[in-house]
Amino acid sequence: MRSAQQILADSAVIAVVGASRDPDKPAHTVPLQMQRHGWRIIPVNPYADELFGEKVYRSLADIPEPVDLVNVFRPSEDAVDVVREAVAIGAPAVWLQLDIVSPEARRIATEAGLEYIEDRCLAVERAVGQLTRLPAA
């Protein structure tokens, strides 16, 4: 199994379930920061049409291309359904943001062979690992 930082380093396209329109929420600032550091962010939110300059999809199933990582900004009780969707689209890894924990989601992901991270922040792991997807200057 890869470490959290290795999963992030290996991922180019991140689907963000629960990406927020509210610029003061972590579900907006974290994906935006990841995008600024070179990751392709695909927002998933049933109530928005565009975020971060990208088309927003209503569900993971609606995304017309493969994703490397599904990042979850939804309450823990919603994580099970999101992980089931991630399994259905063939995502290799799922990452639940800080304070989001679900033993059932972990079980589903693990049984399906997905790598699973929970209760950790993408932006913090990116900063700690000094990770970027931008070309060196």
BELLIN-V543454 format. One line per field, one symbol per residue. ss: DSSP state (H for helix, E for strand, C for the rest). psi: psi as a letter, one per 20 degrees, with the letter a starting at -180 (. if undefined). burial: # if it has 16 or more other C-alpha atoms within 10 Angstrom, else .. A space follows every 50 residues. Layout:
ss->???
psi->???
burial->???
//
This chain:
ss->CCCHHHHHHHCCEEEEECCCCCCCCHHHHHHHHHHHCCCEEEEECCCCCE ECCEECECCHHHCCCCCCEEEECCCHHHHHHHHHHHHHHCCCEEEECCCC CCHHHHHHHHHCCCEEECCCCHHHHHHHCCCCCCCCC
psi->pqrghhgghiphpopopjpqioiiqhighghgggghjiqppoqopijqhp qkjqppqhrhhipjrqqhpopolqqhiihghghgggghikpiqpoprpjo pohggggggghijqqppqkqpghghgggilqqjqqq.
burial->...##.###.#.#########....##########.#.#######..... ##...#####..#...########.#..##.##.###.#.########.# ##..##.##..#.#####.####..#....###....
//
